[in-house]
Amino acid sequence: MVSTSQPISTLTPSVSFNDQIHQDGEIPLTHPSVITAKPAKILICQKSDCRKRGSDKVCALLEKELAQRGLEDRVTIQKTGCLKKCKSGPNIVMLPDKTRYSKVESKQIPGLIEQHF
Ligand code: FES
């Protein structure tokens, strides 16, 4: 049995979260800013209108570009249903900032990956 002279509700952590940031600037994985970080993701419409306009090719190039930059573990690609911009396909959405891109062309992909991730 554990006994303590202090009620549990009055105990305070001996180290604050700010104290956990290392002197070299590295933030430990237990830091709240890391725990609450929203996952990076690319949504890409795979319905018929976007597919007709090249979303399969865009998806393959996104995967290739992420792999070349070593980002394949950090950024996931999720194929979705219609994003309601069918005539402007291929359509993608960058998360977590929810930026939408329409009429995405192959030559834009390196710049988009660079800009968002
Ligand atoms: S088919 Fe892609 S947005 Fe509708």
Residues whose N, C-alpha, C, O or C-beta is under 5 A from the ligand:
A	BS01	FES	C45 K47 S48 D49 C50 C82 L83 K84 K85 C86 G89 N91
